[in-house]
Amino acid sequence: MNKLTAAWILGLATLASADTIRLKNGGALEGVVLKDSEGSVVIRLKYATVTVERTDIESIEKKAEEPAAAAKPLRLARWEKCVEVVAGRPWAGALRQIPATVVDKGVLKNVPYMSHKSGNYEFNLYGDPDEPACLEIGVYKDLLKSDEAKRECLAVMSALLGDAKDVEALKSLHLAPGKKDREGLTFEVTPETAEDAYDGWWITVYDPKLLDEARASEEELKKITVSEEDLAKEEAAEKDRLKKDAASKADDKKKTDPKAPSNKSEPQATIGFNPYLYQQHELHHARISPQHRAGSVRRFYVRGYHRPKGGAYTRPGIHR
């Protein structure tokens, strides 16, 4: 379970109708509540989502929906609609954003993406969240033999296509391995036996031109990805920072109230909560390729990085 600290408060000025989620430790998040279940709450931030345990939440202040400005319809849905559709499915009770392993093979090689998983369903969006280059949904493990689960993947993808003829093109594959092109989009069903399938069965719809525009160079990858070792160092640094912070607060309290009982035990540090950084315990959800199993280093896209069409990679601001 993520430990939430008051150090991180995220303001999303670009969200017209942000809800305020107040945490029991005094912190707060501002975003849009996508799913509110008994055990956890899924919150949409700016180009990311975060799942917060219900036990960590003090209150949720909902704001009335404001009419969104009319946007140009796209053949592949924008990321806000994608996560809303996925979060609304019956199987999405455990939905959370997971570390997105850098894909090192195939047409999706080196294309930044965001990844969400619930059970053995996974949904991925590649490229610019506001004008996706690719949408992908698939299943793993026990669901590989489930025709019902595969039909559910088809239903989700169909809901995210803005052109009825694109839906027809996708359905013409009949969930069998294969590929079809239509006016700049490619529709593909990939079996779990494919070299670039990462042990999953996938429905993928992509724009080859946009994928090439979104593909990161080796130099760019150094900026927008982290390794497992990087995550371990960040975690250790955060624990150390919190220990020092707790000790400093204890010293200040002692100075202002000398009679206050002294707690001689070492301050207990918890990992600080930055919604745009992953923690080590989340890595078991991430994709593993044969190369990684053989010992190569896994790298993950840092949550929130995106590159608007024709622009440079940026991240939403985080205030600490």
N, C-alpha and C positions, 0 to 999 in steps of 0.2 A: 504494500500500500504506500502511495506517495505521502510523505510527510510535508505538510503545507506550512510555510513560515510567512510571517507578516512582511518579510523583506521584499517579496515580489508582488507588485500590484500592476496589473496590466490594463491600460486604457486603450480602448479601440474607438477612436474618434470617427473612423470611417464607417462604423456600423450605425445605421440610422436608428435601430431599435435595440440597443444593448441592454441585457439584463444585468443586474448586479448580484453576484454570488458572494455572500459574506461568510468568511471562514471562522471557525471556533477559536483560532489563535490570533484573531484580529486582522488577518489579511483579507484581501478581496480580489475577485476577478470580474472583469466586465466582458461580456460576450453574449451569445445567443444560445439559450438552452435548447438543444436538439432532442434530448431524450432524458426523461426524469423517471428513473425506476427506483424500486425499493432499496437496491444496494448501491447504486452509483448514478451520477449525472454526467451526461456528455455535453460539453460546451464548445460552441464554435467560436474560435478567435479569428484573428486576421491571418488567413492562409495556414491555419492549423486547427486541430481540435484537441481538447484535453478531457480526460475522464477523471472525475473527482469522486472519492468515496463519500457516500451519504453521511457517514459518521464524522467527517471532517467539516461538514457544512452547518453553519449557524442558521442562515436564512437565505432565501432567494427572492429578490425583488424584481418582479416581472414588469416590463414596460410595454405599453400598448404598441402594437405594430404600426409603423408609419408606411404609407404607400411608397413603394420603391419606384425610382425613376425608370421609365421604359428603356429597355436595353435591346440592342440589335439581337434578334434570334440567332442562335448558333446551331450547327448540326450536332456538335458535341456539347452537352450541357456544361455550364460554368460550375466551379467547384462547390459553391454554396448549395445549388440544387442537388448536386451529386451526394453530398453528405446528408442532406435532408432526406432524400429518397432512401439511401442506404440505412440511415438510422431508423426509418419508419418500418423496416421489414420485420416480420415476426422473429427471425433468427438473430436479430442484431442486439439482443439484450446485453451482451458483453462487449459491445463495440468499443474499440479504442484505436487511436492512431499508434502505429508501431514503427520502429526504426526501419527506414527504407534502404535496404542493401543496394549498393551500386551494382547495376546489372552489367555484366562484362561480356555478354554475347548477344548476337542477334540484332534485330532492328531497333531495340530499345537500349542498346549499349550506350552508357554515359548520358542518358537523358534523365535529369532530375525528376523525382516524382514524390507524391505523398501516398502513404499506404495505410489502410484501415482494415482491421481484422476483428471478427467475432466468431468464436469457435473455429471451424474449419472452412469458413468463408473468408475471402480476401478481396478488397476492392482497391484499385490503384488508379491514380490520375497523374499523367505525365505532362511536363512542360508548363506553360503559363496557366495558372489556375483560372484566370479570367478568360482565356481562350485555349482550352486544352488541345494538346497535340494527339493525345491518346487516352482512352478509357479502357479499363480492363477489370474483369471480375472473374473469379475462379474458385475452385474448391480443392481441398486436400484430403488425404487419409481416407477415413471411412466414407466420405461423400463422393469419392472418385467413382464408386459403383452405384451412386444414387441418380437415377434419371430425374427424379423429382427435384433434387438439388440443382441439377444442370438446367432444368426448365426454369427454376427460380432465377438463376443467373441470366437467362435469356429475358425474363420478365423485367429484371432490374435494368439491363442494358437497353431494352426497348423503351423504357420510360425516360431514358437519358438521351435519346436521339430525337432531334428536332424536326426531322423530315420523315414522313410516313413511308416514302419510297426507300429510305435507308433501313427502316425497320423491316420492310419486305426483303431487302437484299440480305440482311442478317438472317432472317428466318429461312431463307432459301438454302442455307447451309445445313439445316435440319440437325443441328448440334453435332454433326459429324466433322472429323478433322478435315480442314480445307480452307480455302481463301477465295474471296470475291472482291473485285474492285468496282467502285461506282463513283464517277465524277469527283475524283480526288481523294476519296476515302477507301480504306482497305478494311474488309471485314474478315476476321480469321477465328477459327476454332483450333486450339492447340492441345494435343493430348499430353498426358503426364510423361510420356516416353520421349518427348522432344528434348533435344540437347539444352534448349534455353527455357525449359518449362519449370525448373526449380521444384520438381515433383508435384506440380499442380496441373489441373485441367483448366483451360482458360478460354474465355470469349474476349477478344480484343478488337477494338475499332480505332483506327488511327489514320492520321493525315501524314503521309511520308514527308511532305515538304515541311510541315510544321515540326516534325520530329527532328529533321536535319537542322532547322533553325534553333531548336531548343538544346541540341546536343552540346554538352560541355567539353571544352578542351582539357587536356591534362593539367594545364596551369590553373584553370578555373576549378577543377575538381579539388585541388589542394585547399581552395578557399571555402568551398561549400560542403565539404565532407569531413567526417571525423572517423578515427579508427577505434577499435575496442580499447586500445591502450590510452587514447586520448580521453575516453569516457571515464576510465578508471582514475586518471589523474584529476579530472574535473571533480569527481566525486570526493576524492581525498582532500582536495583543496577546499571544497565546500564544508566538509566536516571540520577541518582545521579552523576555518573562518568562524563557524558557528560556536566552536568551543571558546575561541578568543572573545567573541561577542558576549557569550554568556558570562564569562569570567569578568569582563569589563563592567557589565551591568551589575553583577554582584558586588564589585568594588564600589561602584557609585552608590548603591543602596546602603552599603555599610558606612560610607562617608556621611550620608544625609541622615541615617538612623543608626547610630553606633550601638544601640541596644537591641537591634534586630538580631534574631538568632542566626548564627553562622552555619552555612551548609558547607562542611569541609570536604564533601565528596566532589570528585571531578565533575564539572558540568557535562551533562549528557547532550551530545551533539546529534542532531538529525540532519539528513540530507536536505538542503534547501530546495525549494520548489521553483524552478524556472520552466514555465510551460513550453519553451522552445528548445529545451535540451532533454535528451534521453538519459535514462539511468541504466546501469549495467543489468539489473534484473529484468529489463524489458527486452534484452537482446535475444532471449530464447524464442521470441515470437517472429524474429526476422528471418528472411530467406537465407538458405545455405546452398551454395553451388558445389559441384564436384571439386572445383579448384579450392574452395574454402575447406572442404573436408580433407583435402590433401595437404592443408597447412598454409595456404596463402592467406594474407591479411584481409579481413572483411572491413569495408568502409561503408559509412552510412551518410545519407544526405541530412544535413542539419535542418531541423524542422523550421519552416517559415521562409527559407530562401526561395526566391522566385525571380524570373527574368521576364519582364514585360516585353512584348514583341519589339525587337530592334534596340532594346536597352541592355543595361548591365544588371548583374545579380544584386539583389537587395534583400533586406529582412525588415519586418516591422520593428519599430523601436520598442525596447524593453527598458522600463524605468526601475531602478533599484534604490 
